[in-house]
Amino acid sequence: MNKVLVDTLSNAEAQELLKGIIIPPQPVILAAVMQEQSKNDGGCPREIARLIKTDVGLSAAVLKTINSAYYGLRNEVDSIERAIMLLGIKNIATLVTAFSLRNIAPALGMEHYWNHNTRTAMVSNYLAKRLDGIDKDEVHLYSLFHDSGEILMMQRFSDYHETLQFAAAPDENLILIETSRYLTDHMLTGSLLARAWGLPKSIRNAIGRHHDLDIFSSKQLSTAELNMIAITQLAEYIIANGDTYFTSYEWTTFKSELLAYLYLSKDQLDDLLWDVNDILLKSE
């Protein structure tokens, strides 16, 4: 299993490990939005709205998302400026990142992946609000991006769909299968993509280790990084709710450690399952 933190790699070393996988450059609009957001005052909402509106497809996607059942707004939002005012700059920047990620491979037939990814991020965000001391914005962005390496693997390897299907069984370890077949894995490719796109170091580190769950005992990541991994694992388990396709090897192997890390009892887990499934039903 690859235990390399991407910030220790030179570009030449990264290319060697990628085995021909291409890391797309950061989209121009995303770069501009992130640059504006990084200013000391948190960025100018008017300028971020202007940037988003230069891309008609992106503007439409943002408005469609904020008007979805998940946000439960009484009145329809018809302007990007209004969307920014309601969601805040951080949330809008996360949406721009998510839509930029989706545009990497629009022709790969990954609608099921995107639906699952969106639901996972939504549930992770909700869980972060329910659990104390956790940065929900950071969790939301990480959750959207944590399996992004799978997109790049699918572009590079024609049999990657088969790999995912084979690894879907709860006793199969996806990372070991990827490494044996391709000599690389989606943790590395995803974390290198996050580096290229300027995502925070904490998110890059968490993506690079999110299937390596002995990190909860080895203490090689920060508390914030471990929080992102644990909550997203919990979100995927809750969404699965009996569907073995998304019941990961890590959850079946490390369930006790993950629940202990999050200080969740069985009764509390059952309550979360009930509450989240109710939210998911309302958002459909």
C-alpha positions as CSV (number, residue, x, y, z in Angstrom):
1,M,0.0,0.0,0.0
2,N,1.3,3.4,-1.0
3,K,2.2,5.4,2.1
4,V,3.9,8.4,0.3
5,L,2.8,11.9,1.2
6,V,2.6,13.8,-2.1
7,D,4.3,16.9,-0.8
8,T,7.6,15.0,-0.4
9,L,7.6,14.1,-4.1
10,S,9.3,16.0,-6.9
11,N,7.5,16.3,-10.2
12,A,9.9,13.7,-11.7
13,E,9.2,11.2,-8.8
14,A,5.5,11.8,-9.2
15,Q,5.5,11.0,-12.9
16,E,7.4,7.8,-12.2
17,L,4.8,6.7,-9.7
18,L,1.9,7.7,-11.9
19,K,2.6,5.1,-14.6
20,G,1.4,7.3,-17.5
21,I,-1.6,8.8,-15.7
22,I,-2.2,12.4,-16.8
23,I,-2.9,15.0,-14.0
24,P,-5.0,17.7,-15.6
25,P,-4.1,21.3,-14.7
26,Q,-6.2,23.4,-12.4
27,P,-9.1,25.0,-14.4
28,V,-8.7,28.7,-15.0
29,I,-11.9,29.7,-13.2
30,L,-11.2,27.5,-10.2
31,A,-7.8,29.0,-9.9
32,A,-9.2,32.5,-10.0
33,V,-11.9,31.7,-7.5
34,M,-9.4,30.1,-5.1
35,Q,-7.1,33.1,-5.5
36,E,-9.8,35.5,-4.6
37,Q,-11.0,33.4,-1.7
38,S,-7.4,33.3,-0.3
39,K,-7.3,37.1,0.3
40,N,-7.1,38.3,3.8
41,D,-10.7,39.5,3.8
42,G,-12.0,36.1,2.5
43,G,-12.6,37.4,-1.0
44,C,-15.1,39.7,-2.6
45,P,-18.5,38.1,-3.3
46,R,-19.1,40.4,-6.3
47,E,-15.8,39.4,-7.9
48,I,-16.4,35.7,-7.3
49,A,-19.9,36.0,-8.8
50,R,-18.3,37.7,-11.9
51,L,-15.9,34.9,-12.3
52,I,-18.5,32.2,-12.1
53,K,-20.8,34.0,-14.5
54,T,-18.1,33.9,-17.2
55,D,-19.0,30.2,-17.5
56,V,-22.6,29.6,-18.4
57,G,-22.5,25.9,-17.6
58,L,-20.9,26.5,-14.2
59,S,-23.5,29.3,-13.3
60,A,-26.4,27.0,-14.2
61,A,-24.9,24.1,-12.1
62,V,-24.5,26.4,-9.1
63,L,-28.1,27.6,-9.3
64,K,-29.4,24.1,-9.9
65,T,-27.6,22.9,-6.8
66,I,-28.7,25.7,-4.5
67,N,-32.3,25.2,-5.6
68,S,-32.3,21.5,-5.0
69,A,-34.3,19.9,-2.2
70,Y,-31.2,19.4,-0.1
71,Y,-31.0,23.1,0.7
72,G,-34.7,23.4,1.2
73,L,-35.1,27.1,0.4
74,R,-38.5,28.6,0.3
75,N,-37.9,30.8,-2.7
76,E,-36.0,30.0,-5.9
77,V,-32.6,31.6,-6.2
78,D,-32.1,33.2,-9.6
79,S,-28.7,34.9,-9.3
80,I,-25.2,33.9,-8.5
81,E,-24.9,36.9,-6.2
82,R,-27.8,35.7,-4.1
83,A,-26.4,32.1,-4.1
84,I,-23.1,33.4,-2.6
85,M,-24.9,35.5,0.0
86,L,-26.9,32.4,1.1
87,L,-24.2,29.8,1.0
88,G,-21.1,31.8,1.7
89,I,-17.9,32.1,-0.3
90,K,-16.4,28.8,1.1
91,N,-19.4,26.7,0.1
92,I,-19.5,28.3,-3.4
93,A,-15.8,27.7,-3.9
94,T,-16.4,24.0,-2.9
95,L,-19.2,23.8,-5.5
96,V,-16.9,25.3,-8.2
97,T,-14.3,22.7,-7.3
98,A,-16.8,19.9,-7.5
99,F,-18.1,20.9,-10.9
100,S,-14.5,21.4,-12.2
101,L,-13.8,17.8,-11.1
102,R,-16.9,16.5,-12.8
103,N,-15.7,18.2,-16.1
104,I,-12.5,16.1,-16.2
105,A,-14.2,13.1,-17.7
106,P,-17.7,13.9,-18.9
107,A,-17.8,11.0,-21.4
108,L,-16.8,8.1,-19.1
109,G,-20.3,7.1,-18.2
110,M,-19.8,7.8,-14.5
111,E,-23.2,9.1,-13.6
112,H,-23.5,6.5,-10.8
113,Y,-20.2,7.6,-9.4
114,W,-21.1,11.3,-9.4
115,N,-24.5,10.6,-7.7
116,H,-22.8,8.6,-5.0
117,N,-20.0,11.1,-4.6
118,T,-22.5,14.0,-4.3
119,R,-24.6,12.0,-1.7
120,T,-21.4,11.2,0.2
121,A,-20.4,14.8,0.4
122,M,-23.9,15.9,1.5
123,V,-24.0,13.3,4.3
124,S,-20.4,14.0,5.4
125,N,-21.3,17.7,5.7
126,Y,-24.3,16.8,7.8
127,L,-22.3,14.5,10.0
128,A,-19.6,17.2,10.5
129,K,-22.4,19.5,11.8
130,R,-23.6,16.9,14.2
131,L,-20.2,16.0,15.7
132,D,-18.3,18.5,17.8
133,G,-15.1,20.3,16.9
134,I,-15.0,19.4,13.2
135,D,-14.6,21.8,10.2
136,K,-17.6,21.0,8.0
137,D,-16.3,23.0,5.1
138,E,-13.0,21.1,5.0
139,V,-14.9,17.8,5.4
140,H,-17.2,18.7,2.6
141,L,-14.4,19.5,0.1
142,Y,-12.4,16.5,1.1
143,S,-15.4,14.2,0.7
144,L,-16.1,15.5,-2.8
145,F,-12.5,14.9,-3.8
146,H,-11.3,11.9,-1.8
147,D,-11.9,9.3,-4.6
148,S,-11.0,11.6,-7.5
149,G,-8.1,9.4,-8.4
150,E,-10.5,6.8,-9.6
151,I,-11.5,9.1,-12.4
152,L,-7.9,9.4,-13.6
153,M,-7.4,5.6,-13.2
154,M,-10.5,5.0,-15.4
155,Q,-9.1,7.3,-18.1
156,R,-5.8,5.6,-18.1
157,F,-6.7,1.9,-17.8
158,S,-9.4,0.3,-19.9
159,D,-10.2,-2.5,-17.5
160,Y,-10.6,-0.2,-14.4
161,H,-14.4,-0.6,-14.3
162,E,-13.7,-4.4,-13.9
163,T,-11.3,-3.6,-11.1
164,L,-13.9,-1.6,-9.2
165,Q,-16.5,-4.3,-9.6
166,F,-14.1,-7.0,-8.4
167,A,-13.1,-4.9,-5.4
168,A,-16.7,-4.2,-4.4
169,A,-16.9,-7.2,-2.2
170,P,-16.5,-6.3,1.5
171,D,-13.5,-8.6,1.9
172,E,-11.6,-7.2,-1.1
173,N,-9.0,-4.5,-0.7
174,L,-9.2,-2.0,-3.6
175,I,-5.7,-0.5,-3.0
176,L,-4.0,-3.9,-3.0
177,I,-5.8,-4.9,-6.2
178,E,-4.9,-1.6,-7.9
179,T,-1.3,-1.9,-7.0
180,S,-1.0,-5.5,-8.2
181,R,-2.7,-4.6,-11.5
182,Y,-1.3,-1.1,-12.2
183,L,1.7,-0.5,-9.9
184,T,-0.1,2.6,-8.6
185,D,-3.3,3.4,-6.8
186,H,-6.1,6.1,-6.7
187,M,-4.9,7.5,-3.3
188,L,-1.7,8.7,-5.0
189,T,-3.3,9.9,-8.2
190,G,-6.1,11.7,-6.2
191,S,-3.6,13.4,-3.9
192,L,-1.4,14.5,-6.8
193,L,-4.5,15.9,-8.5
194,A,-5.4,17.8,-5.3
195,R,-1.8,19.2,-5.2
196,A,-2.0,20.3,-8.8
197,W,-5.3,22.0,-8.1
198,G,-4.1,23.9,-5.1
199,L,-6.3,22.2,-2.5
200,P,-5.2,22.6,1.2
201,K,-2.3,20.3,2.4
202,S,-4.6,18.7,5.0
203,I,-6.9,17.5,2.2
204,R,-4.0,16.3,0.1
205,N,-2.6,14.3,3.0
206,A,-6.0,12.8,3.9
207,I,-6.7,11.7,0.3
208,G,-3.2,10.1,0.1
209,R,-4.0,7.9,3.1
210,H,-7.8,7.4,3.2
211,H,-7.6,3.6,2.6
212,D,-4.7,3.2,5.0
213,L,-6.7,3.0,8.2
214,D,-3.9,1.9,10.5
215,I,-3.1,5.6,10.6
216,F,-5.7,5.9,13.4
217,S,-3.2,4.1,15.6
218,S,0.1,5.2,14.0
219,K,-0.8,9.0,14.5
220,Q,0.9,9.9,11.3
221,L,-1.8,12.4,10.3
222,S,-3.3,15.4,12.1
223,T,-6.6,15.3,14.0
224,A,-8.2,17.3,11.2
225,E,-7.0,14.9,8.6
226,L,-8.2,11.9,10.5
227,N,-11.6,13.6,11.1
228,M,-12.1,13.9,7.3
229,I,-11.3,10.3,6.7
230,A,-13.4,8.9,9.5
231,I,-16.5,11.0,8.8
232,T,-16.4,10.1,5.1
233,Q,-16.0,6.4,5.8
234,L,-19.0,6.8,8.1
235,A,-21.0,8.6,5.5
236,E,-20.4,5.9,2.9
237,Y,-21.5,3.2,5.4
238,I,-24.7,5.1,6.2
239,I,-25.5,5.6,2.5
240,A,-24.8,1.9,1.8
241,N,-27.2,0.9,4.6
242,G,-27.1,-2.8,3.5
243,D,-26.0,-2.2,-0.1
244,T,-22.7,-4.2,-0.2
245,Y,-21.5,-2.4,-3.3
246,F,-20.4,0.5,-1.1
247,T,-19.6,-1.4,2.0
248,S,-15.8,-1.0,1.9
249,Y,-13.1,-3.3,3.1
250,E,-11.9,-0.6,5.4
251,W,-15.3,-0.2,7.1
252,T,-15.8,-4.0,7.6
253,T,-12.2,-4.2,9.0
254,F,-11.9,-1.1,11.0
255,K,-15.5,-0.4,12.1
256,S,-14.8,-0.6,15.8
257,E,-11.8,1.7,15.5
258,L,-13.6,4.3,13.5
259,L,-16.6,4.4,15.8
260,A,-14.3,4.6,18.8
261,Y,-12.4,7.5,17.2
262,L,-15.6,9.4,16.6
263,Y,-16.9,8.5,20.1
264,L,-20.1,7.0,18.7
265,S,-22.0,4.2,20.4
266,K,-24.2,1.7,18.6
267,D,-27.3,3.6,19.6
268,Q,-25.9,6.9,18.4
269,L,-24.9,5.2,15.1
270,D,-28.5,3.9,14.7
271,D,-29.8,7.4,15.4
272,L,-27.6,8.8,12.7
273,L,-28.6,6.1,10.2
274,W,-32.3,7.0,10.8
275,D,-31.8,10.8,10.6
276,V,-29.5,10.7,7.5
277,N,-31.8,8.3,5.6
278,D,-34.7,10.6,6.2
279,I,-32.7,13.5,4.8
280,L,-31.7,11.5,1.7
281,L,-35.3,10.5,1.1
282,K,-36.4,14.2,1.2
283,S,-33.6,15.2,-1.2
284,E,-34.6,12.7,-3.9
